[in-house]
Amino acid sequence: MDSKLTFKKNSQDWNLMFLMGAFGAWFSALLIPLAILSHIIWPPPSWTPGAALDWFNYINTNPLAGLLNLDFLLEIGLIVSVPLYIALYLILFHENRSLILIATSIAILGNLLHILSNSAWELLLLSRSYAAATTDIQRNIFLAAGEARLSIYYGMVFQVSYILGYLAYILIGYVMLRSSFFGKTVAYLAIIIGIAGFGFYIPRIGVMFSVLIVFLIGIWNVLIGWKLLHVKNLNAISEL
């Protein structure tokens, strides 16, 4: 069933949501080259166990690089992308109400869990405390806390958020296939992103999949942002 959009010149109920959704999509796309540049300019330490001291020294030397390479800006991007998912829900509501509600719910839940798993600010504070410590006992305490935060960073909460996020892409893309508004290209791209996201768990080549996915997500966000801005300009709202 094609997506039925009612264009009402005098109705602006959802214009702000569509505009915020477009902003969220484009802001998230902008963060991708920034993240890549920060990793190239300031290569971060490894994530292997026992790397807390390396991260402390790295952060104390360049706090900005530490926050950037610990995905601090990404968490801001996840917050501003919430209106994006709500805007997609409003537009795709009549295509498959149950599925788009599930997709929207797990996408927002995945964002929340990802934010909770991030340790950027905690590691910044711990690195400063470690630098200010005056005894070996104090330094060992802060170092142990740093190791704990690093383990949380890619622990269970992160894994669940990762899986939910890419599952949401698959579901949203599937619902988009029934919509004439977004088109097949955007829909299939979402599905490809969602499926490729699970390549992260393939040994040895998982990192390659991660890099590829980042570029695909950037392209998808740009396309979605343009579509949502197009809706806003036409004063279009879904029939609710």
C-alpha positions in Angstrom: 0.0 0.0 0.0 1.4 3.4 -1.0 1.9 6.0 1.7 -0.9 8.5 1.6 0.1 12.0 2.5 -2.4 14.7 2.9 -1.1 18.2 2.0 -2.8 20.9 4.0 -1.5 24.4 3.4 -3.0 25.7 6.6 -1.9 22.8 8.8 1.6 23.1 10.4 1.1 20.7 13.3 4.0 18.5 12.4 6.3 21.0 10.6 8.5 21.4 13.6 8.9 17.6 14.1 9.8 17.1 10.4 12.3 20.0 10.6 13.9 18.6 13.7 14.0 15.2 12.1 15.9 16.6 9.1 18.3 18.5 11.4 18.9 15.3 13.4 19.6 13.3 10.2 22.0 15.9 8.8 23.7 16.6 12.1 24.4 12.8 12.5 25.7 12.7 8.9 28.1 15.7 9.7 29.5 13.8 12.8 30.8 11.0 10.6 33.6 12.9 8.8 34.4 14.6 12.1 34.8 11.3 13.8 37.0 9.9 11.0 39.2 13.1 11.0 39.6 12.9 14.7 40.8 9.3 14.5 43.2 10.2 11.7 44.6 13.3 13.3 44.7 12.0 16.9 44.9 8.2 16.7 43.4 6.8 19.9 44.9 4.0 22.1 43.7 0.4 21.7 40.6 -1.0 23.5 42.4 -4.0 24.8 42.3 -4.9 28.5 44.9 -2.9 30.4 44.7 0.1 28.2 43.3 2.5 30.9 46.7 4.1 31.6 47.2 4.7 27.9 43.8 6.4 27.7 44.5 8.5 30.8 47.7 9.8 29.3 46.0 10.3 26.0 43.1 12.3 27.5 45.3 14.4 29.8 47.5 15.3 26.8 44.5 16.3 24.6 41.1 16.3 26.3 39.3 17.3 23.1 40.7 14.4 21.2 39.9 12.1 24.1 36.2 13.1 24.1 35.9 13.0 20.3 37.5 9.5 20.0 35.3 8.3 22.9 32.2 9.1 20.9 31.1 12.0 23.0 29.7 13.9 20.0 28.0 10.7 18.8 25.9 10.6 22.0 24.7 14.1 21.2 23.9 12.9 17.7 21.9 10.0 19.2 19.9 12.5 21.2 19.1 14.8 18.3 18.2 11.8 16.1 15.2 10.9 18.3 12.9 13.4 16.4 14.1 11.7 13.2 12.6 8.4 14.3 9.4 10.1 15.5 9.1 11.9 12.1 9.6 8.6 10.3 7.0 7.0 12.5 4.5 9.8 11.6 5.0 9.4 7.9 5.1 5.5 7.8 2.3 5.0 10.4 -0.3 3.9 7.8 2.1 1.5 6.0 2.4 -0.9 8.9 1.4 0.5 12.3 2.7 -2.4 14.4 6.0 -2.7 12.7 6.9 0.9 12.6 5.9 1.3 16.2 8.2 -1.6 17.1 11.0 -0.1 15.0 10.7 3.3 16.5 10.6 1.9 20.0 13.7 -0.2 19.7 15.6 2.6 17.8 15.0 5.0 20.6 15.7 2.4 23.2 19.0 1.5 21.4 20.0 5.2 21.5 19.3 5.4 25.2 21.3 2.3 25.9 24.2 3.5 23.8 24.3 6.7 25.7 24.3 4.8 29.0 27.2 2.7 27.8 29.4 5.6 26.9 32.2 6.4 29.3 33.8 9.5 27.7 33.0 11.9 30.6 33.8 9.4 33.3 37.2 8.6 31.8 37.9 12.3 31.5 37.2 12.8 35.2 39.2 9.7 36.1 42.2 10.7 34.0 42.3 14.1 35.8 42.0 12.4 39.2 44.8 10.0 38.3 47.0 12.9 37.2 46.3 14.7 40.5 46.9 11.6 42.7 49.8 11.8 45.1 50.2 8.1 46.1 50.4 4.8 44.3 47.3 3.6 46.2 45.3 6.5 44.8 46.6 6.0 41.3 45.8 2.3 41.4 42.3 3.0 42.5 41.7 5.4 39.6 43.4 3.0 37.2 41.1 0.2 38.3 38.1 2.4 37.9 39.3 3.3 34.4 39.6 -0.3 33.4 36.0 -0.9 34.7 34.7 2.0 32.6 36.5 0.7 29.5 34.9 -2.7 30.0 31.5 -1.1 30.3 32.1 0.8 27.1 31.9 -2.3 25.0 30.0 -4.4 27.5 26.5 -5.9 27.5 24.7 -2.6 27.4 26.6 -1.5 24.3 26.1 -4.9 22.6 22.3 -4.7 23.2 22.2 -1.1 21.9 24.2 -2.1 18.8 21.9 -5.0 17.9 18.7 -2.9 18.5 20.0 -0.1 16.4 20.7 -2.2 13.3 17.5 -4.2 13.8 15.6 -0.9 13.7 17.2 -0.1 10.3 16.0 -3.4 8.9 12.5 -2.9 10.1 12.3 0.8 9.0 13.6 -0.2 5.6 11.0 -2.9 5.3 8.2 -0.6 6.1 9.6 2.0 3.7 9.3 -0.5 0.8 5.6 0.0 1.0 5.9 3.8 0.9 6.0 5.7 -2.4 7.2 8.8 -0.5 10.7 7.6 0.4 11.3 5.4 -2.6 13.0 2.0 -3.0 16.5 3.3 -2.9 16.2 4.7 0.6 14.3 1.7 1.8 16.8 -0.9 0.5 19.7 1.2 1.8 18.3 1.0 5.3 17.9 -2.7 5.0 21.5 -3.1 3.7 22.8 -1.0 6.6 20.9 -3.1 9.1 22.1 -6.4 7.7 25.7 -5.2 7.2 25.8 -3.9 10.8 25.8 -7.5 12.1 29.0 -8.0 10.1 30.7 -6.3 13.1 30.7 -9.7 14.8 32.5 -11.5 12.0 36.1 -12.2 13.2 38.9 -10.3 11.6 36.8 -8.4 9.0 34.3 -6.9 11.5 36.2 -3.6 11.5 36.0 -3.4 7.7 32.2 -3.8 7.9 32.1 -1.0 10.6 33.9 1.5 8.3 31.6 0.6 5.3 28.5 1.0 7.4 29.5 4.4 8.7 29.6 5.7 5.1 26.3 4.1 4.2 24.7 5.6 7.3 26.0 9.0 6.3 24.4 8.7 2.8 21.1 7.5 4.3 20.9 10.3 6.8 21.5 12.9 4.0 18.7 11.4 1.9 16.3 11.1 4.8 17.0 14.6 5.9 16.2 15.9 2.4 13.0 14.0 2.3 11.9 15.3 5.7 12.7 18.8 4.8 10.7 18.3 1.6 7.7 17.3 3.7 8.1 20.3 5.9 8.2 22.7 2.9 5.1 21.2 1.4 3.2 21.4 4.8 2.6 17.7 4.5 1.4 15.6 7.3 0.5 11.9 7.5 -3.2 11.0 7.9 -3.4 10.2 11.6 
